[in-house]
Amino acid sequence: MQWFRWAQRIQAIAQTGLTYAKDPYDLERYAELRQLAVDIAAAHLPEPRAKVEQAFAVETGYPTPKVDVRAAVFDHGRLLLVRERSDGLWSLPGGWADVGLSPGEVAVKEVREESGYEVRPGKLLAVWDRSRHTHEPSVQSIYKLVIQCDLLGGHPAISLETSGVGFFDRHAIPPLSTGRVTPEQIKRIFEHYDRPGLPADLD
């Protein structure tokens, strides 16, 4: 996937140049760089070229990664997962970080909205760069924060985004929505559960 990291980096340089450059010739060159990044990504990704172009052009200003916050909630050694309506597969509850909320507050909000349970944030387990794991490629640069949360109460409840809620043993994990979480990441989260003294993973 090195080609994809190069395309993302070219896109980031182009976006920075288009934001700060004043000379019309420089702006033209940065626009060409952005087009080159689109060409590289569109040649390898399954998405239509128009979708890739739109995704690369939508961001303005200085380019920074988006932040995906995921909650790891355990109950007697079983991990909370929710079934995503978008693909029918399972994931840790979570989503994009919200402006005005801390990462811990985002984790609490997402668990409540997607599963019906009430939790308290406890420990940061991981800060992962999505592109360095076995997710399918994304045109966005994304950091994934995994926060272990203590279960306080509540009852399982589906939502607009989820169609199933359950706690799963490590040997009975259902099919995963790998755009959101991978089997290797689930295994690592259980390793953190087994060894609470482990430091947070950091890519």
N, C-alpha and C positions, 0 to 999 in steps of 0.2 A: 504493500500500500504506500510505498515511498512516493510514487507518482502523485498520489492524492494529497499528501502533505505538501509537495512542491506546488501543486495547483492552489491549495489554500494559502500558501505563503505568497505566491504571486498575486493572488486576489487581495490579500491584506496590504501588500505594498502599493498596489494600484489604488485601493480605497483610501489609504493615507495620502497618496499623492493627489488624488482628485479632491480631497478635503482641503489640503493646505497649499497646493501649488497655485500660482497666479499667472505665470506665463502661459499663453495659449498653446505654444508648442509642447510645453511640458504636459499640459492637460491632455493634449492629443496622444502623447506617448503613454500616459497612464491609462487612458481609455483603451489603447491597443493592448496594454498589459492585461487589463481586466478581460478583454476579449480572448486573449491567449489562455487565461485561466479557465474560461468557459469552454474553450475548444478542448483542452486537456480533459476536464471533468466529463464533458458530454461524450467524449470518445470512449469512456470506460464505464460510466454509470448507466443503470437501466432506465433512469428517468428520461422523459423527452427533453430535447435540447432547450426548448422554451422554458421548461420548469427550472432547469439548471441556471439558465441566464437570469431568470427572474430572482432566484434565490441569491445569486451573486450580486445582483444590482440593488437589492432591497435595502441593504445596510448602508448607512452614511456615517460620516464622522470617523473618528479614530477606531479601527477595528479591534474589538475585544471578544473573547469567547462568551457564549451564553452559559448559564449555570443551571444544571439540572439537579434538584435536591431529591434524594430518595431516603425513605425511612426503613430501618431494619428493626422490626418489632418481634420479640420472641415471647412465647407462652409455653413454659415447660419444655424447652428445647425445640419447639416447632416455630417456623418462621411465617409471618403474615405475608400473604400474597393476594393480589387482586387481579381479576380477569378483565382485560381491556376490551371495551366494546369495539374499538376500531379494528382489531385483528383477531379477537377471540382467544388471545393468549395471555399468559400470566406475567405479572411484574411486581416489583416492590412498589408500594404506594408512593407517589411523588409526582413532580412536575417542575416546570420552570420556576426559578426564584422570582418572587414578587418584590417590586420596589416598595420600600417602607416596612418590610418584614425581615427579621433576621433569619439566617438559615434554619435555626431551631424552630422558629415560629412557622416557617414554611412547612417543615416536616410535620408539625402538629396539625396544621390546617389541612394538608393533603391527606393525612391518615384519616382525619375526621370526615372529610368530604368523600373520600373514595372507599372507605371501609366501614364507617360508623363507629370506630373505636376512638377512645380518648387516650392520649399518650403524653409523656413528658420527655423532652430531649435529654439524652444523657451523655453520649460520647460520640465524637467524630471518628468513624472507622476508616474512611478513605476519601482522598481527593484524586480522582482518576481523570486522565485525559482520554476522552472517548476514542480518539483516533489511534490510541496505543493499545486498544483491546480488540476483541474479535467481533465487534459490532459491524454491521454492514456500513459502507461509507455514507457520510452525510456531508452536504455542502457547507454546513455550519461547523464552526469550531466550538466544542462543548466540553466543559468541565463537569464531572459528576461528583457530587458530595453525598456520601452515605453516612447517615446519622443514626446511631442506635438509640432507640427510644424505649422508655419503660411503659408498660401497659398499665393504665389506670382503671379503665372500665369501658362501658359502652356495649353495644350490641352490633352484630354484623348487619350491614345495610348497603345495598347497591346504590349506584348514583347514575348521573347522566353519562359518566365516562366509564363506569365499571358495571359488569354484569355478574360478578361472582366475588366472594370473599372467603378466605379460609386460611387456617394455619396448617403448615405442611412439614412433615418430617424430612430430614435431609435425604433420605433414600426414597422419597415419594414426591419429588418436585414435579409439578405438571409442566407441559410444554410452555416454554418461556417466550415472551415477546423480546427477542434478542436485540431489537433496536433500543430497548430500554435497559435490559439487564441480561448478562450472559451466564451460562452454567458455571464458568470459571469464577465469576464474581460472586455468585451464590455460594459456591464452595468456600471462597475466601471469607465471606461474611460468617459462615458457620465456624471457621477457624478462629475468628475473633470472638465468637460466643464461647468456644471451648477454652480460649486463652485470653481472659479479660485484660491481662497486662500487656498485650501486644500494642505497639505504637500504631498510630494511624498510617495507612498506606499512603504513599505520596509518589506520584509519577514525576 
